[in-house]
Amino acid sequence: MSAKGDMFYAWTNVSDIKGECGGAVTSILKYLLESKTVDAVLTVQKGADVFDAEPVVITDPADLVKSAGSLHCGTLLLPKLIKKYLNGAKDMKLAVTCKGCDAKAMYELAKRQQINLDNIVMIGLNCGGSVSPVLARKMITEKYGIDPNDVVKEEIDKGQFIVMTKDGQHKGIKIDELEEEGLGRRKNCQRCETKIPRQTDIVCGNWGVIGEKAGKATFVEICSDKGAMIFDGAVKAGVLATSAPEEKGLEIRDKIENVMIKMGKKNQETQFAEIGEGTDRLKYIMAETGRCIKCYGCIENCPICYCVECSTKKPHLVRPGQVPPDFMFQMIRFAHIADSCVNCGQCTDICPQNIPNSLFMHAQQVELEKMFGHKPGMDMELPVLAFAEEIDERARLNATGSDMIYENVFGEEK
């Protein structure tokens, strides 16, 4: 019997599963569906090409093979899809594959009663970062001298971003070299410290698998009692084979994680320094957000935004129809989200004006964490600001009071 904290090498016992690193993740998902532990699996699969990651809900175990393998140029975040399209998993049971930012977003939505975590099995995936699909195509064309349409597979291994073409060509370039030129992983991934998402039920990856099992098995860590029951069930059902990890493998895995966490902290210092401190930072953010066209893409895609009536659409707070919007638009977003930002990067990815929204949010979240000690996405604890009551000023104030607020916010009479 396994328990929280136990670690294994695991690989599939199912002949028709050909997933990466022994197919353990696909096998666990197959067991969850076939045993009726879950009604469906929410994961990501390749769309038109390796740059086109698409979310998919799978109910037939035979379809799981389509989702096997990693997509480092897929930057999707799954938790908000559960809230928007799957009724928050309130009336169905789901297994969901989770990167670090997915897992953190799960907790932030769950603690606000937007999704039912009791009905969700989180299968964590080690993550060294992802690459914007748009930037990846540009990078592969200019740096690799390869037509991105010829790329059939990509991977991040041993500090390199490697691409493979349909004619068998392999080419890798060091990620450090790419990132020095503004290429490589997304900026938020460079700042990330959650490389092994232990907030999940089971976390899987290839770091630490050495010897004869290298490339043929997955390193699995049990992270919850629920995860232990699922893992034991998969082994008992015969879909998984296991062995104890090698001691050297444990050391290597720890070393990789610690190095990447240190890199994340270093990149935070570098990127946060670039936007200044105090008044200089405020001026920088005001200048950058001055390009905003108020498309609401950042709000629609943020996993923490869930209000039915968004405060940025309240006419007594943000002047309707003005583009770019008053800075109050950005201030409301910062006030509502910054203490819970999970650094997923969705707001930056989606912005048509290339405003580094996630950098601003993450920088403020780190400062708030220093002040209040709250680290978002790690547990079910709410941030301090979540306990402040939000008052609907329009319902409370009379017409005169509303006019006074408008004047104070915008510096002019209505």
ABEGO torsion letter per residue (X at the ends): XBBBGBBBBBBBABAABABBGGGAAAAAAAAAAAAGABABBBBBBBBABAABBBBBBBABAAAAAAABEBBAABABBAAAAAAAAAGGGAABBBBBBBBAAAAAAAAAAAAAGABBAAABBBBBBBBAEBBBAAAAAAAAAAAAGBBAAABABBBBBGGBBBBBBAAGBBBBBBAAAAAAAGBEBBAAAAABABABBAABABBBBABGBBEAABGABBBBBBABAAAAAAAAAAAAAGABBBBBBBAAAAAAAAAAAAAAAAAAAAAAAAAAAAAEBEAAAAAAAAAAAAABAGAGAAAAABAABABABBAAABAAABBBGBOBBBAAAAAAAAAAAAAABAGAGAAAAABAAGBBAAAAAAAAAAAAAAAAGBBBGABABBBAAAABBBBBAAAABBAAAAAAAAAAAAGBBX
